[in-house]
């Protein structure tokens, strides 16, 4: 949606402090009252506070520096998909890393998000962002690789689903280790706002429980997702067995970037480290 009007700094600060106070106190009060939704209240309250500060306080400053701003999280392969395409496109943009998990229960999949200050727009979902970029730059030679041919769009849907498979399989294996998961979510990234990194560490057990439930992360589901990935890799091996260099033939397209970026966290090629 569009970015709406910005309240003054004092109002933002007061709103954030109230939300932070509520998020810290309400779980204990509700727990004493026997409310099962105490954990949900703290997650929603903190999300609202952090998102309010990030989106309202920082929007004007970021837009003044760059016409396009890409919000990412450090270990997001969907963010990588957009980042690689934007780098190849050659247009200037600013990347703003966040702890994306803080907004997952308010906005769904919060990263990547592309903001364009020229139109005061915020665009979510990696595939939607690529369609927007093609609409803006498809008339240039540098944007030809983004052309959304029908057969490539069908492949993109399949690859995006495999991206979710990679996500669920990896979460199953890394979630038991808080330190590794927090690093993947940006705890050690200096560019991520300090308040977000603090909240990530404090609320990690809550985030882990909710994401595990939301994505149905179990041993059985992880094994099934790995099988889905294996099936796709075999399908791609067969497709490329005719010697073609790229998925769509002889020229690079967004579908090659989509496949490589979404499968990279599992394959871990040296260039991706």
Buried (B, 14 or more C-beta within 10 A) or exposed (E): EEBEEEEEEEEBEEBBEEBBEBBEEBBEEBEEEEBEEBBBBBBBBBBBBBBBBBBBBEBEEBBEEBBBBBBBBBBBBBBBBBBBBBEBBEBEBBBBBBBBBBBBBEBEBBBBBBBBBEEEBBBBBBBEBBBBBBEBBBEEEEBBBBEBEEEBEEBBEEBBEBBBBBBBBBBBEBBEEBEEBBBBBBBEBEEBBEBBBEBBBEBBEBBBEBBBEEBEBEEEBBEBBBEBBEEBBEEBEEEEEEEEEEBBEEEBBBBBBBBBBBBBBBEEEEEEE
